[in-house]
Amino acid sequence: MINIQNASLEPVFLTFRDNQEAVHELIEKVSERECYADCTTDDQVRHVLWRCTEEESAQFVSEFEKIPALYVADGHHRTAASYNVGKIRE
């Protein structure tokens, strides 16, 4: 399906070791303000989104680049399927 649609529309949940204080501080800072969107899906999963300034976004990118490993907590099959499609298309 990924090869046909050119996308995987399901989210992949990533996590990392709990030793990244700068990332946690940025999340706390951004999530203190009013959220941009807050919705609950039919299966009762709540999604809350906050806007970042360009500076905050750059800080997130910079801090995440320092994290040595991310772990797929949910979505490993979608991740593997996307990887395999990429290999086929090389």
C-alpha positions as CSV (number, residue, x, y, z in Angstrom):
1,M,0.0,0.0,0.0
2,I,2.8,2.4,0.8
3,N,4.3,1.9,-2.7
4,I,1.0,2.6,-4.3
5,Q,0.1,5.7,-2.2
6,N,3.6,7.0,-2.0
7,A,3.0,7.6,1.7
8,S,2.2,6.0,5.0
9,L,-0.6,7.9,6.6
10,E,-0.4,6.3,10.0
11,P,1.8,8.0,12.6
12,V,4.9,6.3,14.0
13,F,5.5,6.9,17.7
14,L,9.2,7.5,18.6
15,T,10.7,7.7,22.0
16,F,14.2,8.3,23.4
17,R,16.0,7.8,26.6
18,D,14.9,10.1,29.4
19,N,18.2,12.1,29.6
20,Q,17.4,14.9,27.2
21,E,16.6,17.8,29.5
22,A,16.9,20.4,26.8
23,V,14.1,18.7,24.8
24,H,11.9,18.4,27.9
25,E,12.4,22.1,28.7
26,L,11.4,23.1,25.2
27,I,8.3,20.9,25.3
28,E,7.3,22.4,28.6
29,K,7.9,26.0,27.3
30,V,5.8,25.4,24.1
31,S,3.0,23.5,25.9
32,E,2.4,26.3,28.4
33,R,0.7,28.4,25.9
34,E,-2.8,27.9,24.4
35,C,-2.9,24.9,22.1
36,Y,-3.4,25.3,18.3
37,A,-5.7,22.2,18.1
38,D,-7.2,19.7,20.5
39,C,-9.3,16.8,19.2
40,T,-10.3,13.3,20.2
41,T,-10.7,10.7,17.5
42,D,-13.5,8.2,17.3
43,D,-11.3,5.6,19.1
44,Q,-10.9,8.1,22.0
45,V,-7.3,9.0,21.3
46,R,-6.6,12.6,22.1
47,H,-4.3,14.8,20.0
48,V,-3.1,18.2,21.1
49,L,-1.0,20.4,18.9
50,W,1.0,23.6,19.7
51,R,2.6,26.0,17.4
52,C,6.3,26.7,17.6
53,T,8.1,29.8,16.6
54,E,10.7,29.4,13.9
55,E,13.3,29.8,16.6
56,E,11.7,27.1,18.8
57,S,11.5,24.8,15.8
58,A,15.2,25.3,15.1
59,Q,16.0,24.6,18.7
60,F,14.0,21.3,18.5
61,V,15.9,20.3,15.4
62,S,19.2,21.2,17.0
63,E,18.4,19.2,20.2
64,F,17.1,16.2,18.4
65,E,20.2,16.0,16.3
66,K,22.1,15.4,19.5
67,I,20.1,12.4,20.5
68,P,22.1,9.3,19.6
69,A,19.2,6.9,19.1
70,L,15.4,7.0,18.7
71,Y,13.3,4.0,19.4
72,V,10.1,3.0,17.6
73,A,7.5,2.5,20.3
74,D,4.7,1.9,17.9
75,G,4.8,1.6,14.1
76,H,7.7,-0.7,13.5
77,H,5.9,-2.6,10.8
78,R,5.1,0.7,8.9
79,T,8.7,1.8,9.4
80,A,10.0,-1.4,8.0
81,A,7.6,-1.3,5.1
82,S,8.6,2.3,4.2
83,Y,12.2,1.3,4.3
84,N,11.6,-1.7,2.0
85,V,9.8,0.5,-0.5
86,G,12.7,2.9,-0.4
87,K,15.1,0.0,-1.1
88,I,13.0,-1.2,-4.1
89,R,13.0,2.3,-5.6
90,E,16.7,2.9,-5.4
